[in-house]
Amino acid sequence: MLRWFENRLDPFPPAPPVQPPRGLLAFCRHYTRGAEGWLALMAVLAAAVAVAEVVMYAFVGSLVDRLAERTPAEFLGTEGGSLLWMGALVLVLLPALNLLYSLVIHQTLLGNYPMRIRWNVHRYLLRQSMSYFQDEFAGRIATKLMQTSLAVRETVIKLLDVGIYVVVYLGGALVVAAAADWRLMLPFAAWLALYAGMMRYFVPRLSRVATQQADARSIMTGRIVDSYTNIATVKLFSHSQREQAYAHEAMSGFLDTVHQQMRLSTWYTALNYTLNMALLFAVAALGIWLWMQGAVSTGAIAVAIAFVLRILGMSQWIMWEMSALFENIGTVRDGINSISLAPTVDDAPGAQPMPRVRGDIAFDGVGFHYGKGGGVIDRLDLHVRPGEKIGVVGRSGAGKSTLVNLLLRFHDRESGAIRIDGRDIAEVPQDDLRAQVGVVTQDTSLLHRSVRENILYGRPDAGDAEMIEAARQARAHDFILGLADAQGRRGYDAHVGERGVKLSGGQRQRIAIARVLLKNAPILVLDEATSALDSEVEAAIQENLATLMEGKTVIAIAHRLSTIAAMDRLIVMEQGRIVEEGTHETLVAAGGIYAQLWARQSGGFIDPGEAASRAGPAA
């Protein structure tokens, strides 16, 4: 039975995620799709439980009167049937309603509902552009995903569950009191009006504090995670004290919001208790007076006081539930600001798949300025023929890496067009485009998984033999066999740590090269691909890069010019434009920017022809 209810709501819906709306109710409604029926059933059951409890209290009041009016023999004869019905309500109906309610809440909703939200938000965030992740702490994004999913669940469930139960219960209490005497309803109505006014005062303030608290919590978590993620830098620069101060500032900001929340809670608790005691006194005094006037029975007084005692506990519960509700609303609003953002780079509607390409790349009048008036890339024209190997040279900030980022659509060009085999890459699905390009960068990042999973990331359907061959070609196989992690996993099953921190820079680079070798894409981008390797390993890998580059279109960026001297063509970039191009020899002979860079690196002692022969086919 438990499993049946657990399987009623799919936690991983297959429908592709779309951008959620920015309004609070619309956002919650968006992530409630598919769960509406079970939430409605939960609300109906909460209302049914509230009605049953009110009926039970009303019956107890009438029972008191009948016990006073009849002898035991008369009582059983006249009230036996109603006692049986009430026994069935107490022993069968209420437990059954409670069981069904618990099954819907605990088995169907509390686990599956937030998981649906996490699943859809995570898939949507994976579509965000690189700039989105560069502008935020990774830990902050993950925290908001987790907090927002739970906050949406709590917001929706509290509104439907607690809200409906309270409205039905308090409404029933007013009706039962009025049925005895309309005057007996007056203290309840007055209490309800004052309580509503108190809620109107406190709830918006708690909501504002909750929003501030959610943001402060995200900042605090993000700063702590940032310190842990960059722990090597913290220790290298002996900045533990600075990181403590950095976290202390965020923790103090968070604590300020907690203190504000607790001050409001203290005032609410004191006022609520005073109001409740006033209700108890008013109902008891009015009930006794009405009884003395013969207007109400002792049973009516008993049920009225029972309602008061129930409300005394309920009012505190309602406020904490409302406080939690608005804290969750604040968390949802905070999450909306990070989640409900349109990707700056998105697939065009109706984008058609791109089959394997030949590798003809054309930049036609491309401009990109990061949204500013100018700079970075300006009216750039470049044609790379299929199978051609070009090297890209230039001072820092010349636009070399931006050129590659535009080719990969990490950013969208602001003017002009980039075409591969004649197709504008803006009209191609991003995944299809990037499947055509293998990239090895200077700052290699590995997944916190096994070596096997990291290499197979290049082509998940590859077999072990192909994976090992790629590792051999990257000169990584031997050191991989000697790896072991803290859990005793060895070789290709050893985990590499977050971002590959357990490996040296050269080891990470060789695994990254093995990953790209396995991918075997028709276009290859090498961005300082061998800069982290020592000379002996670099020379060994250069031989295999020649095999890797065979038949491929290659764009290689390098500051160490000797590594690209033998490329088919070199282009020199300056302030986002191509200012020189040609072979190594022609550019050195031209005496321009490239010749100056070459002279600075070689010190004027290395013959250009000898350097080109040393460099080999290059990276």
N, C-alpha and C positions, 0 to 999 in steps of 0.2 A: 504493500500500500504506500509506504513512504517513497519508494523508488518511482511509483506511478506518478505521484505528485511532483517529484523532482524532475521528471521528464516532460512535464506539461509546458514548460517555457524554455525555448532554445537559447542557451547562453551565448551562442556564436552564430547569429543570423547571417546568412550568406549574402544578402543584398548589399551592394557596394555603398559605402558611406558617402554622404553629401554634406555640404557646409551647413552646420546648424544655425538657426536664427539667433539673434543677439538679445531678444526680449526674454525676460525671466520665465514667464509662463510658456511662451512658444518654445524656448530651449528645453524645458522639462517635458513638454508635450512631444517634442521631436524625439527625445530619447525614451519615451514611454510607448512608442508605437510597437505593437505586437504583444504588449503586456496589459492592454486596457481591460480586457475581459476579466482577468484574474484580479486586477485592482478593483474593478467594479464589484466582483464577488466578495472581496475582502470588506468593502464598504457596506454592502448589504448585510453581511454577517455581523459586523460591528453594530449596525443599527438594530439588528434582531436581538443581539445580546443585551443592548441597552433597554429595548422595549420589554424583554423578558424580566430584567432586573426591576424595572419600574412596576410591572405587574406583580412581581413577587412582594415588593414593599407594600403595595396597595392591599394585597391580600392579607398581609400580616396585620395591617391596621383593622381591616374588617374582622379578622380572626379574633383580635383582642375584644372587640365589641360583642361578638357572638359568644365568646367564652364567659363574658360577664352576664349575658342575658339568659343563658340556658343552663339546665342541669346537664351533667355528663351524659345521661341516657338520651335526653332530647338532642344534645349536641351531635352525637354520632348519628342519630337517625336523620337529622335534617342537613348536616354538613358533610356526611360521609363522601358523597359524590364529588364535592368541590375539593375535599382533602385529597382524594385520589388524583384528581386532575393536577392539583398543585404538587403532589408528590411526583407525578410524571414529569412536570416542568422542572422540578429541582433535581431529580435523580436521572432523568433521561434526556429531556430536551436541551437544558442548559449545558450539561457535559458534552452532548453531541455537537451542539453549536460551537462550543469552545474547542473541541477536537478538530472540527472542520476548519474553523478559523485558524487554529495553530498550523494545520497542514498547509493551508494556502499561504500563510505568512512565512513560516519557517522552511517548508520544503520547496514551495514554488517561487516565492518572491525574494526573500532576503538574500539568497545566494545568486540566483540566476539573473535577477533584474539588474543589479549593479554590474555584473559581469558582461551583460549585453552592452551596457554603456561603455565600460572599459574597452571592450572589443571594438566597438564602432569608433570611439574617440582615437584609440591607438592607430587603427587603420587610416583614419582621416589625417592624423598628425604625420604619419609616414609619407603622406603626399606633399607635406609642406616643403618649401624651398630651403636651400642651404642657409640662406640669410636668417630664416626663422630660428634655426638651431644655433646659429652663430650669435644671435642677439640675446639668447636666454641661457641660464644654467640648465644643464641636462637634468640635474636633480630637481630643480624647480618645476620643470615641465612634467617629469614623472610624478612628483608630489601632487601637482594640480590634477593630473589625470586620475590618480587614486582618490584624492579628496573629493573631487567633483562628482565622481561616479557614486560614492557613498552619500554625498550631500543631496544629489538629485533623488536618490531612493528615499532618504529620510524626509525630504521636503514633500514629495508626493504622498508617501505613506502616512505621514503625520496629518497632512491636510485631509486625506480621505478617511483614515482610521480614527485618529483622535478627534478630529473636527466633527465628524458625523456622530460618533459615540456621545460626545459632550452635548451637542445640539439636541439630539434625540433624548438623552437622559434628563437634561435640565428642562426641556420642554415637557417631558412626561411628569417631572416633579411638580411643575407649575399647574398642570392639568389636574393631578391627583389632589394637590392642596386646594385648588379652587373648587373641586368637586365636593369637598367637605364644607367649605365656607369661603366665599370669595375674599373675605378679609384675611383669611389665613395665607392667601397667596401674596399679600402685599409685602411682607418682609422679604420673600424670595425675589419678587420683582425689583424691590429697592436694592437688594444685594446685587442682583444681576446688572442693574444700571450702573451702580458704583463700581462693580468689578470690571465692567466693560470700559468705563472711563479710566480706571487704573491701567488696564491693558493698553488703551489708546495712548496713554502717556508713556508707559515703560517700553512697550514693544518696539516702536520706531527707534528709540534710543538704543535699545539692545541690538536692533538690526544694524544700525550704523557702526556700533562698536564691533559687532560680529564681522562686518565687512572689513573693517580695519584690522581685526585680529587675523582673519584668513590671509590677508595680504602680508601682514607682519610674520605670520607663521611660514609662508612660502619663502619670504626673504631670509628668515632665520635658517630654514632647512637648506636653501640654496647655498648660503655662505658656508655652512658646515660641510656640505657635500663637495663644494669647490675646494675647500682645504684638503679634504681627504683625497680627492681626485688628483690634486697636484702636490701630494705629500713630499715627493722627491725634491721639488723646487723649494718648498717650505724649509726642508731640512738643509738643503745645499746653501741657502742664504741665511740660515739661522734665524728664521722669522717666526718661531713658535709664539713669541710674545705678541708680535704684530697680528698673527692669526687669532690669538685669544682676544685681542682688542677688537678685531674685525667681527668676530662672533659675538663678543660681549655687547657691542653696539646694537646688533640685531636682536639679541636676546632681551636687552633692556627695552627696546621698542616693542617687542611682543609682550613683555611683562606689563608695560604701561597699559596696553589694551586689556589685559586680564584684570588689572586693578580697577579700571573703569567699569568693566563688566561686573565685578564683584561688588562695587559700591552700589550700582543700580539694583543688584540682587538683594543686598542687605535692606535697602529702603523698601523694596517690593515685599520682602518677607515680613517685615515689621507691619506695614500697612495691611497686607493681606490677612495676617493673624488678627489684627484689631478688627477688621471688617467681619471676619468669620465669627469672632466672639460676639460681636454686635448682633449678627444674624441669629446665633444660638439663643442669646438673651431675648431678642425680639420675638422669635417664634415660640419659645417656652412661655414667656409672659403673656403674649397675645392668645396662645392656645389655652392657657389656664383661665384667662378672663372670659374667653368665648365659652369654655366648658361651664364656668360658673353661671353664665347667662343661659346655659342650655342650648347653645347654638351648635356645638360640636360634641362629638363623642370622645371618650378616652382613647379609642382606637385611632381617631383622626389625629389626636395629639401625638400618639406614639409613632405613627407613620411620618408625621411632619418632622418630629425630632430626629427620627431615623434618617430622613432625607438630609437634614442639616448636618448630622454627623458624617454622612457619606460625602457631602459637599465640602466639609472642612478638609478632608484628605484630598478630595478631587481638585480643589482650587489650587493647592500647592503643586499638585501633579500637572494641572493644566498650565500653570505658569512656567514650570520647568520644561514642559513639552513645547510651549510657545517660544521660550528662550532658545531651546535647542533647534526649533524650527527656523527661527530667524538667524541663528548662527549658521545653519545649513544654507539658508537663503543667501547669506553673505558669502559663504564659500562658493555657491553656484555662480553668483554674480562675478566673483573674482575669477572663477574658472572660465566663464564666458569670454572675458577679456583676452584670455590666452588661446582658447579653443575655437571660438567662432570667428576665425580669421580666414579670409579667402587666400589660397596659395598664390604667392606672387608669380610662380611659374606653374602653369597647369596645362593639361592636355587640351588641345583644341577640340571642340565638338565634332564628332565624326572622324577623329584622327584614324588614319588607315595604317595597318601594320607595315613594318619595313622588313622585307626579306634580307638575307645576307647581302651586303653591298660589295662593290669592287673597291671603294675607298677613294673616289674622286671627291675632293673637298674644295668648296669655293666660298670665300668670304667676299661679298659684294657690297662695298660701301658701308661696312658695318660701323655703327656708332654705339657706344655704351659709356654712360657717365655716372652710374649709381644714382640716377635721378637728379644730378646736379646740372649746371648749365654747360659744362664742358669738361675736358680732361679724360684720362684713362684710355679709351679707345675712340679714335676719331677718323671717320671715313676710311676705314681699312679695307684694302683689296688684296686678296691672296688666293692663289689657285695652287692646290697640291694635287698632282696627277696620281692616278692609282698606282700603288707600288713605290711611289717616290718617298725618299727619306730626307726630311728637312730638319735642320737645327735652328732653334730660335735663341737669339743672343740679345742681350741688352742690359743696361744698368738696372738696379732695383727700382721698381715703380714704373718701368717702361711699358708694362701691360702684357708681359709674357704669360703669366698665370691666368690673367683675365681672359686672354685669348682662348685658353684651354677650357676655362669655366663656361664661356659662351658656347663653345663647341659641344660641351656636355649638357648644355641647358641648365646649369646650376643657376644661371641668370639668363633672362631673355634680352636679346639685343634691343636697343631702343630705336635704331634705324638700320636700313639696309636689310640684307638677308644672308643666311648661312645655309648652304646646300650641300647635301651628300648624294652623289650620283644624280644630281639634278633636282632632288626633292628638298623643299624647304623644311628644315628640322623642326620648325614651329608647328608643322602640320603632321608630325609623327608622334606616336605615344612615347613618352619619356623612357619607359622601360625598354622599348624596342630600340630606341636610339642608343642608349647606353650599353645595350647588349652587343652593339657593333664596335665598341671601343674598349680596349684593355688599357688600364692606367696603372703606372707605378710611380708613386710620389716620393719625395724626400722624407716627409713626415708620415711614416707608415703607421697605420692604426690597425691592430688586430682585434678580433672579437674575443671576449672573455670566455672562450670555449677551447676545445681540443685543437691540436695542430691539424688533425685530420679534417675537422669541420672548417677550419680557416682556409685550408688549401682547396677543399671541395667547394668552397663558396664560389670559386671561379666557374665551376661546372658541376652542379650537385649530382648529375646522373653519371658522372665518371666512375670507373671502377678503381679498385686499390692499385692495380698495376699502372694505370695511367697517372694516378696521383703520385705514386712513388717515382715514376719516370720524370714527372715535372719537377719533383723535389731534387732528383739527381742532377737534372739540367741546371737547376738554380744553385747547385753546390750546397744543398741544405740537408740532404738525406743523412749524412754521417752524423751531424750534430743533433738531428732530431732523434736518432736512435738512442742517444745518451741522455735525453731529457727525462725528468721525473718531477711530479708535483707532490704537494703535501698529502694528498689522498692515496699516494702510491701508484698512480697511473703513469705509464711509461711510454716513451717513443711517441708515435703518432696519436696516442690517446691522452697524452699529458696536456693539461690545460696551461694556457700561456699567461693568465692574469689579465686584469683590466687593461685594455689597449696594448696588450702584449708586454706588460711591464716586467715580466720575469725573464725576458730575453734581452740580449744586447741589441743595439741598433742595427748592427750588421745581420744578426740572426732574423730580426723582424723583416728586414729588407729582403732577405733571401726567400723567406716564406711568402712575402708579397709577390715576389717575382715568380715563384712557383705557381701561385694562384693565377697570375695573368697568363703564364705559359699554358696552364690547363684550360683557361677560358678560350684561348686561340681566336681572338677577335680579329677581324680584317683591318681594323685601324688600331694603331698602338701609340699611346702617349707616354713619354718617359720624362717625368719632371724631376730632375736631379736624381735619377733612379739608382745610381750607384754611389751617391755621395757619402752614404753611411758605411761603405765597405772599405776594408783595407786594400792596399794596392794588389796584393797577391790574389785575394778572392775576386777583386774587381776584374783583374786580367783573365781569370778563369771564367767568370760569368760573361765577359765580353764575347768570348767564343760562342756561347750558347745564345746570347742576344742576337748574334748574326743569324743563327738558325731561326730564332723567334721572329726576326724582322723579315725574313725571306717571304716575298710575295705580299707583304703588308705595306700599307701606307703608314709612315712613321712621322710623328712630330716629337722632337726631343728638345727639352729645355735644359740648359746647363750653364752654370757659371764657370765651371772648369772647362775651358774651351778645347783642351786637348781631347776631351771625350767625344766631341762632336765634329772634330776637324775633317773627318773623312765622309761626312754626309754628302748626299747628292747636291744639296743646296743649303746655304745658310742665309737666314734673314736676320737683319739687325733692326731692333725696334727702339724707338726713342719717342717718349711722350705719346704713346698710343698709335704711332704710325710706323710703317716700314720705311726706313731711311737708306738701307743698303741691302743688297742681296747678290749672291753669287757663290762660287766655291771658295774654299779656304784660301787657296793661292791667289785668286783674283782679288779677294777682299783685303788680304795682307798687302798686295801690290798697290791697291788703290789708296792706301794711306789714310783711311777714314777712321770712323769710330771703332770698327772691328780691329783694325791694325793697332790702334792705341791700346785696346783691351788686351790684345795678344802680346804686345810688347811689355805691358805691365805684368802679365802673368808669367811670361817666359823669361823676363829680364833681358831679352835681346840676345840670349845665348843659344836658343834652340832653333835649329833650322826648320822653317815651316814644312818642308817636304818630309823631313825626318819625324816631326811631330805628328803629321798625318799618318805616316806609316805605323808609328807607335800606337796611335789611338785605335787603329783597327776600325771595324764597322760601327762602333760607338754606341753610347747610351744617351 
